[in-house]
Amino acid sequence: MIRQTIHSTNAPAAIGPYSQAVRVANMVYLSGQIALDPATGQMLEGDFEAQVRRVFDNLRAVCVAAGGDLKDIVKLNIFLTDLGHFTEVNRVMAEYFSAPYPARAAVGVAALPRNAEVEMDAIMVA
């Protein structure tokens, strides 16, 4: 099995011993993204919607580096520290994706790295 690591300078650098994404054949496995500003490495200040948009933008940057885009995501996992934001995530997601939508899970979690309120990872076919 040949694994190719994917890296984009338009997405935050990994904050641990992992790759932004790994390609195996035509499958690309994207690591979790939080609302880190790729230019500064700092958490985005602002409201929850802005954080969700930053996460989608970070995912898009890694997708592009792998030769695809958000439309190529077939599975999206969303981790929320407050499931009360579920409706807001759906509203923003509808601006970034169109039918056919990826398969998806949304999970409530106790905490995320850097005190993030939302994290997403994905699987892309490219």
C-alpha positions as a printed Julia matrix, in Angstrom:
126×3 Matrix{Float64}:
   0.0    0.0    0.0
   1.36   3.4   -1.01
   0.5    6.34   1.23
   1.0    9.93   0.14
   0.82  12.72   2.67
  -1.06  15.88   1.69
  -0.1   19.32   2.96
  -1.52  22.77   2.31
  -0.05  26.04   3.53
  -3.61  27.41   3.23
  -4.7   25.22   6.16
  -3.25  25.16   9.67
  -0.17  23.03  10.22
  -0.77  19.86  12.21
  -0.55  20.47  15.97
   0.66  16.95  16.67
   2.3   13.92  15.05
  -0.13  13.56  12.14
  -0.63  14.7    8.54
  -3.28  17.12   7.31
  -4.41  14.3    5.01
  -3.25  10.98   3.62
  -4.06   9.6    0.17
  -4.29   5.86  -0.45
  -5.22   5.13  -4.08
  -8.15   7.46  -4.83
  -9.21   7.87  -1.19
  -8.08  10.89   0.81
  -8.47  10.81   4.58
  -8.56  14.35   6.02
  -7.52  14.9    9.62
  -9.72  16.9   11.94
  -9.77  20.65  11.41
 -10.65  23.22  14.04
 -11.03  26.97  13.66
  -7.31  27.72  13.53
  -6.2   30.6   11.33
  -3.64  29.12   8.93
  -1.63  32.35   8.87
  -1.19  32.66  12.63
  -1.91  29.2   14.03
  -4.24  30.85  16.54
  -7.86  29.99  17.23
 -10.31  32.21  15.39
 -11.89  34.81  17.6
 -15.55  35.46  16.97
 -18.91  33.85  16.91
 -19.67  30.19  16.37
 -20.72  30.67  12.74
 -17.35  32.22  11.93
 -15.63  29.22  13.52
 -17.68  26.77  11.42
 -16.82  28.72   8.27
 -13.11  28.65   9.17
 -13.28  24.87   9.65
 -14.94  24.39   6.24
 -12.37  26.72   4.65
  -9.54  24.73   6.26
 -11.04  21.45   5.0
 -11.43  22.96   1.52
  -7.75  24.0    1.47
  -6.65  20.44   2.21
  -9.09  19.04  -0.37
  -7.64  21.39  -3.0
  -4.08  20.35  -2.09
  -5.18  16.76  -2.69
  -6.58  17.64  -6.13
 -10.25  17.93  -5.19
 -12.73  20.16  -3.42
 -15.45  19.92  -0.8
 -17.8   18.39  -3.41
 -15.53  15.33  -3.44
 -16.09  14.59   0.26
 -18.11  11.4    0.68
 -18.09  11.25   4.51
 -17.99  14.13   6.96
 -17.74  13.84  10.74
 -18.66  16.83  12.89
 -17.75  17.04  16.56
 -19.54  19.68  18.67
 -19.02  20.62  22.3
 -22.62  21.92  22.3
 -25.22  20.06  20.23
 -27.36  23.2   20.53
 -25.31  24.45  17.55
 -26.55  21.59  15.34
 -29.03  23.75  13.39
 -26.44  26.47  12.82
 -23.93  23.94  11.48
 -26.58  22.6    9.08
 -27.34  26.12   7.82
 -23.67  26.92   7.14
 -23.0   23.47   5.67
 -25.79  24.06   3.14
 -23.79  27.06   1.85
 -20.64  24.96   1.31
 -22.21  21.77  -0.09
 -24.94  20.94  -2.58
 -26.78  17.72  -3.35
 -25.79  15.0   -3.39
 -24.57  15.7    0.14
 -21.88  13.6    1.81
 -22.77  11.0    4.4
 -22.36  12.62   7.79
 -22.27  12.14  11.53
 -22.61  14.88  14.16
 -21.4   13.92  17.61
 -21.49  15.77  20.92
 -18.16  15.69  22.74
 -16.96  16.95  26.11
 -13.95  18.88  24.78
 -11.83  19.49  21.7
  -8.19  20.58  21.16
  -7.44  24.25  21.87
 -10.89  24.6   23.47
 -12.48  24.54  20.0
 -16.26  24.36  19.82
 -16.3   22.44  16.54
 -14.0   20.01  14.73
 -14.54  18.18  11.44
 -12.74  15.42   9.61
 -13.63  13.85   6.29
 -13.03  11.24   3.63
 -12.69  12.4    0.04
 -12.56  10.49  -3.23
 -10.32  12.12  -5.83
